[in-house]
Structure formats: structure tokens, C-alpha cells
């Protein structure tokens, strides 16, 4: 394979990264956990990678979706709609430039990989292919996975990669955020030669992502006008019908969402329209989204009302909820007998749980804005809130980095959490300037406890 490591000024950086790799023993740090030769963000990513038990000696990323599953998933994914923009701005110019363009989902699974044909064949050796998992939890530090973990654009050169088979490569990646809800939908990556980490490459990918987000917003407005019976608008050259995911349902432009975390009234987004729900309607949709098979009136009443729930009270509330949803989108009105959602609705709490299950703690924490409907006393909501909060805390205490633990400690629910601060202190390097603040926090909590 041709050496794709950036030359010139990057040579010393590569030598330091290679030296740091000698301190890795079976994927764990041996002797010098601070690894002073690495950039701070790379060092912190390696520490997360080691915590995830990622193996730097694995020869390739795992393939987690077969072709049929991948095709179906791509057709339904919101990013299928913006692939024409990616193709025009990144893929077509990359064919003769020694670069690959990859688009992945929100948990780091590659969905599309295109670009220089010769480079594509070489990349197959490390399974940089559609359907492979390139999250930090699986392959360690890489541009797609680390950009998702940090929630921002990043460039990684050669030996800065945690997995040694990726050392001949360099890459730039930028997360893709939903233009309406702000939720992370995926990541756009350029991989290849030194050009892949040139300063202008990051600007190019960021500009492409911004253009694609704007295009997705336009597509949604056009679809909303069509559904509302408005005049049909001429589609732009980058419309969804020409995407590599052609055949995708029009609804795949959206990821219908329910934002429950850190707020007392849920925000519901359906087909580009958004509404703030009442506290009771927030509880009902939260419970129905957590029970996709549906709930009887009696079951929902028990989960909704403390003490003896009234089915009659519930039915009256459901009538009011149906009117609200009818105005937002008739397709969103729940079925009855049992009460059941009629369309896919992704609650942010569900995104958090999915990320935690995959070991994507940083992404989970980015989504987690606090306790689920914190003022609700509905029994089912209390149980769901406790489950999400406890799983978040347990996952961070078990596998979280110092950085994620300290960020979690800033949340109201962790303000007095001694265990979280002690865990962070244990992981912080001995000379970290953050240690003093953590020690002061622990002293404050101990003083309050004794008082």
C-alpha cells in the first residue's frame, strides 16, 4: 500500500504518535498514561478507546450489516436525501484526487463510501466499507468515530489513529446535525492522502455539511407544502429523488423526534413541524414511545396517574391530544384499543439508551440534557426517568473517560455525586490542571455532609 502519511511538517507528529503506540500494551496504557507526545484531543480519544477495550492490533473494522440490511437501512435514513449534494461537492471531485468520501450514521456505521477507485480497493483491506462499524468504541480513534464523540469536526493523521492498520491513512470528518432538532444524524468523512488533512479540507467538508443541511431543510419545506396541498415546487438538481438511496420513502427526509430530556414539556417534531406539548400530553407520548406494541386504557392509566388511575380521565385527555396531533399531522394521531403510535417516533431518551448500549458515551452525553420530564410524578415516567438516568450514570462510572465524567458532573442530578468526581479524579493525569477543581468539589461535598 502506498504510504499516505502526511509528509514534511507532519513527520515529527508521526514520530511522536508512533512512540506513543509503544506505550500501548494490549490496548491498555503501560507506564505513561499521559502520553505527552500526542495532541490533547488525540490523547483523550486514546484514553476513551482504551476504556472501550478497543484493540489497536485488530486488522480491520467489523462488518455489522449485510448488503440487504444495509440497502434497507440506507433507503430509510434521513441522510439519503442529501447524498446528491455530497456527491456533487465531494464525491465527484475525489475520483481523481486520491481521496475517499464516506458518510456514516449517528453511531459510526458507514453507509456510503465512494471516491478514487484504486483507493477504495485498498481501503477494503481495513474494512473501510459500507456496513462497517467505525465508532470509537469499536476501532478506537478515527475521524468518523472521534468527530461523533466530540460533536465537532476533526482531522487525524497517520499514526494518530488508535488502530495500527490505519496508520498509512489520514482523514477529516464533520458531524451532520438535523437542521430542525439539532440531533446528530451522522458524519461526513474524507480519507486518503496528505490532502485529506490539509487545512482547506476541513473547511471544505464543513461547507459541504452546511450546504447539505440547508438542502435537507429545503426538501422538508417542499414536502410539507406538497402534503398540505400547496403548489408543487420544482425540485432542485440535488433533490432526494436522485440520491444513491433512490426509492427511499419521502418520510425518510425526517427523523420524527420527541425531546423529553431536561424539560418539563416535550417538544414534538413531525415532518418538519414542531409543537410544544402540555405536561400531560408529554407524559402520554413518552409512555407510548416506550411501549411500541401499545397499551390498553387500563395499563396506560396505571402508568400515568399516581394512585388509582381513571380510564375516563384518560379518555378525555386522549381526545384533547388527538386534536393537537391532528393539527400537527393527522398521521401522528395514536390508535386506540390499544393506544399505540402510528408512526416511528424517536425520543431523545431512546437515542441515549441506544448510544449507551453501543458504548458511545460521549454521544449519549451530548444528547442527554438532563432528567426526563423532571417534574412529572406519573409512575411510568418516574420509572423511565430513573432507568435512563441510572443507566447513564452506571455506564459513565464503568467506562466513561475523565472528560465525560466531568461533563456529567455539571448536570443538576450529579451536582452532589461524590462517586462521579472520585472516578474522574482517578482517571485524570497527575499533572492535569482540572484536578484542583475536582478536589475542591469533593472537599465541599464532604463539608456539607459533615455539617
Secondary structure, 3 states (H helix, E strand, C coil): CCCCCCCCCHHHHHHHHHHHHCCEECCEECCCCCCCCCCHHHHHHHHHHHHCCCCCCCCCCCECCCHHHHHHHHHHCHHHHHHHHHHHHHHHHHCCCCEEEEEEECCCEEEEEEECHHHHHHHHHHCCCCCEECCHHHHCCCHHHHHHHHCCCEEEEHHHCCCHHHCCCEEEEEEEECCCCCCEEEEEEEEECHHHHCHHHHHHHHHHHHHHHHHHHHHHHHHHHHHCCCCCCCCCCCCHHHCCCCCCCHHHHCCCEEECECCCCCEEEECCEEEECCHHHHHHHHHHHHCCCCECHHHHHHHHCCCCCCHHHHHHHHHHHHHHHHHHCHHHCCECCCEECCCCCEEHHHHHHHHHHCCCHHHHHHHCCCCECCCCCCHHHHHHHHHHHHHHHHHHHHHCCHHHHHHHHCCHHHCCCHHHHHHHHHHCCCCCCCHHHHHHHHHHHHHHHHC
